[in-house]
Amino acid sequence: MNIQTFTTETALEAALSLKTILASRTHRKKVLGQEVIVPGQLGEALHLPRIIARLQSRQQRHRDQGLEDFAALWQTLSATTHTRVYRAMGWYNPQDLDWEDKRSNRRPLPGLDD
């Protein structure tokens, strides 16, 4: 999906999905000699809560600023992260689906019904 096609609603949905994906990343840390698993803090480091709050704002100028902030953040993310966000949102590319997948809307080529 191109960044210009994001609206405030779709950007909010993507930002919420991105927040859960980034929070699911965990790190191992030693505290007092014991290994502890710490949840990911990358979302907070990228100011994702502020972007989400702006996208949920009642004022149009705040939503527009949130959309701009999300667009700037989205461009810095990897293709793998983009794919994970799309999957979390339930979005897919019909060309990437198998023939047997019901969502593909593809029809078999004529003469292949052997």
Buried (B, 14 or more C-beta within 10 A) or exposed (E): BEEEEBEBEBBBBBBBBBBEBBBEEEEEEEEEEEEEEEEBEBBEEBEBEEBBEBBBBEEEEBBBBBBEBBEEBBEEBEEEBBBBBBEBBEBBEEEEBEEEEEEBEEEEEEEEEE
